[in-house]
């Protein structure tokens, strides 16, 4: 199937070139086989930010329609929800697009040898729609309680809709997704709220918010035995 071929190709590209410190690989099933539709990743916090020093786990779950459909983040609306802006600034989108261009040179939208629109068949081991997740309970204004990441490049662009050019593109790669998430961790968008607890902390005190973020980063600093 097209999605599996594309993800296998991305795995090869990642091995050849990926951002320093980042880790990304397909997960392993209980029977020892590789699951290309679920990737276990780790992202280092950007230097000079309250995320510096941390290695943050991220799980990417792709759907059988990849790359024509983005990894979807489930959003549970509440009475506190309000119209929001995309959770990625234009500069960040440009960063993600540049990462996609750098890592996806020669990467066909439908995967190796696959034509556009070739999305048939099952094979996806993960149930439900594709998703990008931080650990459950991760405190960040753009991360839902279940760990789902609210990020504009994960938003499906509706054909013919001219007002949104910041959404998913078939040439976005695992590298592009992780680079965007890395930037989002230390550059949150308080105009697109997924976590009201984090929003309220920052509204009450930006200093307190920064302190909470630093304390959270401490939990994700690798221990010596993890680095060996």
C-alpha positions in Angstrom: 0.0 0.0 0.0 1.1 3.6 -0.7 1.3 4.6 3.0 3.5 1.7 4.0 5.8 2.3 1.0 6.1 6.0 1.9 6.9 5.4 5.5 9.5 2.7 4.7 11.1 5.3 2.4 11.0 7.9 5.2 12.7 5.5 7.5 15.6 5.2 5.1 15.9 9.0 4.7 15.8 9.5 8.5 18.7 7.1 8.9 20.7 9.1 6.4 19.9 12.6 7.7 18.1 13.9 10.8 18.4 16.8 13.2 21.2 16.4 15.9 19.9 14.8 19.1 16.5 13.7 17.6 15.5 10.1 17.7 12.7 8.6 15.6 12.0 5.0 14.7 9.0 2.8 14.0 7.8 1.0 17.1 8.1 -2.8 17.6 5.1 -5.0 18.1 5.0 -7.6 20.8 5.8 -10.3 18.2 9.0 -8.4 17.3 7.8 -7.1 13.9 8.2 -3.4 13.0 5.1 -1.2 12.9 5.7 1.5 10.3 2.5 3.3 11.3 3.5 4.0 14.9 6.8 5.9 15.4 8.5 6.4 18.8 10.5 9.6 18.9 12.4 11.8 21.2 13.0 15.6 20.7 15.7 17.6 22.5 14.6 21.0 23.9 16.0 24.0 22.0 19.0 25.7 23.6 18.4 29.0 25.4 14.8 28.1 26.3 13.1 26.5 29.3 13.1 23.2 27.4 16.9 23.1 27.1 18.3 19.8 28.5 15.1 17.8 28.2 14.5 14.9 25.8 10.8 14.9 25.2 9.0 11.7 24.0 6.7 12.0 21.1 4.5 9.3 19.4 3.4 9.7 15.8 0.5 7.5 14.6 -0.1 7.6 10.9 -3.3 6.5 9.1 -3.6 4.3 6.1 -4.1 7.4 4.0 -0.7 8.8 4.7 0.7 11.1 3.2 -2.5 12.4 1.6 -4.1 12.8 5.0 -2.2 14.3 8.0 -1.8 12.7 11.4 -5.0 14.0 12.9 -5.2 15.4 16.5 -8.5 14.8 18.1 -9.9 17.9 19.7 -12.6 17.7 22.4 -14.4 21.1 22.5 -15.8 22.5 25.7 -17.8 25.6 26.7 -14.5 27.4 27.2 -13.4 26.9 23.6 -13.2 30.1 21.5 -12.2 30.7 17.9 -8.5 30.1 17.7 -5.5 30.8 15.5 -3.3 28.0 14.1 -0.8 26.8 16.8 2.2 27.6 14.6 3.6 31.0 13.6 4.4 31.6 10.0 8.1 31.4 10.8 7.6 28.0 12.4 5.7 26.8 9.3 8.6 28.0 7.1 10.9 26.0 9.3 8.8 22.9 8.9 8.5 23.4 5.2 12.3 23.8 4.9 12.8 20.6 6.9 10.4 18.8 4.6 12.2 20.1 1.5 15.6 19.1 3.0 14.6 15.6 4.1 12.1 14.8 1.3 14.1 15.6 -1.8 12.8 13.1 -4.4 10.1 11.8 -2.0 7.0 11.1 -4.0 3.7 12.2 -2.3 2.3 8.7 -2.6 5.4 6.9 -1.5 7.9 4.9 -3.6 6.3 3.9 -6.8 2.8 4.8 -5.7 0.5 7.1 -7.6 -1.5 9.9 -6.0 -4.7 8.8 -4.5 -3.5 5.3 -3.9 -4.8 4.9 -0.4 -6.6 1.6 -0.4 -6.2 -1.3 2.0 -5.9 -1.8 5.7 -2.6 -2.6 7.5 -2.6 0.2 10.0 -1.9 -1.4 13.4 -3.0 1.7 15.4 -6.7 2.0 15.9 -8.5 5.3 15.1 -7.1 8.3 13.1 -3.5 9.1 13.0 -2.2 11.3 15.8 0.9 13.0 17.3 1.2 12.7 21.0 3.2 14.0 23.9 3.0 12.0 27.2 -0.5 12.1 28.7 -0.8 15.0 31.2 2.1 17.0 29.6 1.6 20.6 30.6 1.6 22.9 27.5 -1.0 25.2 26.2 -1.1 23.5 22.8 -1.2 19.9 24.1 -4.5 18.3 25.1 -5.0 16.4 28.3 -4.6 13.1 26.4 -1.3 14.3 25.0 -2.5 15.2 21.5 -0.6 18.0 19.9 -2.5 21.0 18.5 -0.3 22.1 15.5 -1.4 23.9 12.3 0.7 21.7 10.0 -1.3 18.7 11.2 -4.5 20.4 10.0 -6.1 19.0 6.8 -6.3 21.6 4.1 -9.7 21.6 2.4 -9.4 21.7 -1.4 -10.6 25.0 -2.7 -10.4 26.7 0.6 -8.2 29.7 0.0 -8.1 31.1 3.5 -5.8 28.4 5.0 -2.4 27.8 3.6 -0.7 26.6 6.8 -2.0 23.0 6.9 -0.8 19.6 6.0 1.1 19.0 2.8 1.9 15.5 1.3 5.6 16.3 1.2 5.8 16.9 5.0 8.0 14.2 6.6 8.6 12.8 10.0 11.5 15.3 10.2 9.2 18.2 9.4 6.7 17.1 12.0 9.3 16.8 14.8 11.0 20.1 13.9 7.7 21.8 14.2 6.8 20.2 17.5 10.3 21.0 18.9 9.7 24.7 18.1 6.2 24.6 19.5 7.4 23.3 22.9 9.3 26.5 23.7 7.2 28.9 21.6 3.6 28.2 22.5 0.7 29.8 20.8 -1.7 31.2 23.5 -4.2 32.0 20.8 -4.9 28.4 20.1 -5.7 26.8 23.5 -5.7 23.0 24.0 -4.8 23.0 27.7 -6.7 25.5 29.8 -4.7 24.8 32.9 -1.5 25.9 31.2 -3.3 28.9 29.7 -4.6 30.0 33.2 -1.2 29.7 34.8 0.3 32.0 32.2 -2.6 34.4 32.4 -2.1 34.6 36.2 1.7 34.9 36.0 4.1 34.5 33.0 6.9 34.0 35.5 5.1 31.2 37.2 4.4 29.6 33.8 8.1 29.7 32.9 9.0 28.1 36.3 6.5 25.3 35.8 7.9 24.7 32.3 11.4 24.5 33.7 10.3 22.1 36.4 8.6 19.9 33.8 11.8 19.9 31.7 13.7 18.5 34.7 11.6 15.4 34.5 12.7 14.8 31.0 16.5 15.3 31.4 18.1 11.9 30.5 19.8 10.0 33.3 23.4 8.8 32.8 22.2 5.2 32.2 19.8 6.4 29.5 22.6 8.1 27.6 24.8 5.0 27.5 
